[in-house]
Amino acid sequence: MLTIDKISKTFFPGTVNERKALVDLDLKLDEGDFVTVIGSNGAGKSTLLNAISGRYTVDSGSIEIDGKRVNRLKEHQRAKYVGRVFQDPMAGTAPDLTIEQNLALAERRGRSRGLGLALTRALRERFRDELTSLELGLEQRLTAKVGLLSGGQRQALSLLMAGFTQPRILLLDEHTAALDPQRAALVTDLTERIVAQGGLTTLMVTHNMEQALKLGNRLIMMHEGRIVFQATAEQKQQLTVPLLLAEFAKIKGATFDDRALLA
């Protein structure tokens, strides 16, 4: 479904600021896989998501979605395959547009917009149904501007929008990190529900060890642009936070006791 073959990305090559963000990285996701990604700052986690979404062009290697090589496709061209939720609740929505206008844009992601953004009665009813599933009362606020929503509400809306058109792959980039614990728990539970209901193939970056273990059927750990540890579905069931910290300590040559380590 998603096949990444030896991709590399170097920023500022040939300068004193040269940084190898991805180094000959291989990864394969099958249909319906939900893979959580952990690693310290600078490990290449977000760069990996940016490479998949088309925000960054890789220097070498291949990225395929459903057997189609997408290296040459720009970010807006990959939008019909890829849904994404960012860490910043402000990043995934247009604050000056209403909830229904944001949803209308998401509904047409990856397609020519033209004059097709008309908000019909049928479309509004669909939006109400989708919003009802969030259990946040947003179905009663279709004409409210998104900029008036709380961070948790906006992130929940971003998540709904990202999965709205059943993308081939859903990318979640530390999408609960900027929220307080209560709202983060709400969005985490919502993530689990939306991914399960849609059967979405998902790659989720997180700094939270417990979240990385709770969600998904696979786990990978990155360090210095490489995948240095992987856990299959069976192996992940046996993992604990201390075991993950121990694996990371082997790589870093130090000891850790922070459950949101890699932060």
QUIMO-V790747 format. One record per residue. RES is the residue in one letter. SS is DSSP state (H for helix, E for strand, C for the rest). Layout:
res	ss
RES	SS
RES	SS
//
This chain:
res	ss
M	C
L	E
T	E
I	E
D	E
K	E
I	E
S	E
K	E
T	E
F	E
F	C
P	C
G	C
T	C
V	C
N	C
E	C
R	E
K	E
A	E
L	E
V	E
D	E
L	E
D	E
L	E
K	E
L	E
D	C
E	C
G	C
D	C
F	E
V	E
T	E
V	E
I	E
G	E
S	C
N	C
G	C
A	C
G	C
K	H
S	H
T	H
L	H
L	H
N	H
A	H
I	H
S	H
G	C
R	C
Y	C
T	C
V	C
D	C
S	E
G	E
S	E
I	E
E	E
I	E
D	C
G	C
K	E
R	E
V	C
N	C
R	C
L	C
K	C
E	H
H	H
Q	H
R	H
A	C
K	C
Y	C
V	E
G	E
R	E
V	E
F	C
Q	C
D	C
P	C
M	C
A	C
G	C
T	C
A	C
P	C
D	C
L	C
T	E
I	H
E	H
Q	H
N	H
L	H
A	H
L	H
A	H
E	H
R	C
R	C
G	C
R	C
S	C
R	C
G	C
L	C
G	C
L	C
A	C
L	C
T	C
R	H
A	H
L	H
R	H
E	H
R	H
F	H
R	H
D	H
E	H
L	H
T	H
S	C
L	C
E	C
L	C
G	C
L	H
E	H
Q	H
R	C
L	C
T	C
A	C
K	E
V	H
G	H
L	H
L	C
S	C
G	H
G	H
Q	H
R	H
Q	H
A	H
L	H
S	H
L	H
L	H
M	H
A	H
G	C
F	C
T	C
Q	C
P	C
R	C
I	E
L	E
L	E
L	E
D	E
E	C
H	C
T	C
A	C
A	C
L	C
D	C
P	H
Q	H
R	H
A	H
A	H
L	H
V	H
T	H
D	H
L	H
T	H
E	H
R	H
I	H
V	H
A	H
Q	H
G	H
G	C
L	C
T	C
T	E
L	E
M	E
V	E
T	C
H	C
N	C
M	H
E	H
Q	H
A	H
L	H
K	H
L	C
G	C
N	C
R	E
L	E
I	E
M	E
M	E
H	E
E	C
G	C
R	E
I	E
V	E
F	E
Q	E
A	E
T	C
A	H
E	H
Q	H
K	H
Q	H
Q	H
L	C
T	C
V	H
P	H
L	H
L	H
L	H
A	H
E	H
F	H
A	H
K	H
I	H
K	H
G	C
A	C
T	C
F	C
D	C
D	C
R	C
A	C
L	C
L	C
A	C
//
